[in-house]
Amino acid sequence: MKILYIFRLNCKQKKWKIETEVENWIQRYDGDMGEKQDEYEEIDGVYTEEKKQLNELEERFKTLEVSLL
């Protein structure tokens, strides 16, 4: 009976350790993904602004090109 008690206790301890480790992985993953999302949004904002500027310059260039022909 005592062996069964020790076995169950050992299993519970292992289970708790594994659950804790998985929770830590999830928290680390969530933190990393939050950082990556922030980085993406910053880069996307810069890209969007540069794309807007490019479109404006292309429109002006088309106007100049037409007037020179």
C-alpha positions in Angstrom: 0.0 0.0 0.0 2.8 2.4 0.8 4.5 1.6 -2.5 1.3 2.6 -4.3 1.1 5.8 -2.4 4.7 6.7 -3.2 4.1 5.8 -6.9 1.0 8.1 -7.1 2.8 10.9 -5.3 5.7 10.6 -7.7 3.3 10.6 -10.7 1.6 13.7 -9.4 4.9 15.5 -8.9 6.0 14.6 -12.5 2.6 15.7 -13.8 2.9 19.0 -12.0 6.4 19.6 -13.2 5.4 18.9 -16.9 2.3 21.1 -16.6 4.4 23.9 -15.2 7.0 23.6 -17.9 4.3 23.7 -20.6 2.7 26.8 -19.0 6.1 28.5 -19.1 6.6 27.6 -22.7 3.2 29.1 -23.5 4.0 32.3 -21.7 7.3 32.6 -23.4 5.7 31.9 -26.8 3.0 34.5 -26.1 5.6 37.1 -25.1 7.7 36.4 -28.2 4.7 36.6 -30.5 3.7 39.9 -28.9 7.1 41.3 -29.6 7.0 40.0 -33.2 3.5 41.5 -33.7 4.7 44.9 -32.4 7.7 44.7 -34.8 5.5 43.7 -37.7 3.1 46.6 -37.1 6.0 49.1 -36.9 7.5 47.8 -40.2 4.1 47.6 -41.8 3.5 51.3 -40.9 6.8 52.3 -42.4 6.0 50.2 -45.5 2.5 51.7 -45.9 3.9 55.3 -45.7 6.7 54.6 -48.2 4.2 52.9 -50.6 2.0 56.0 -50.4 5.0 58.2 -51.2 6.0 55.9 -54.1 2.5 56.1 -55.5 2.5 59.9 -55.3 5.9 60.1 -57.0 4.8 57.7 -59.7 1.7 59.9 -60.4 3.8 63.0 -60.6 6.3 61.2 -62.9 3.5 60.1 -65.2 2.3 63.7 -65.5 5.8 64.9 -66.3 6.4 62.1 -68.8 3.1 62.9 -70.6 3.9 66.6 -70.7 7.4 66.0 -72.1 6.1 63.8 -74.9 
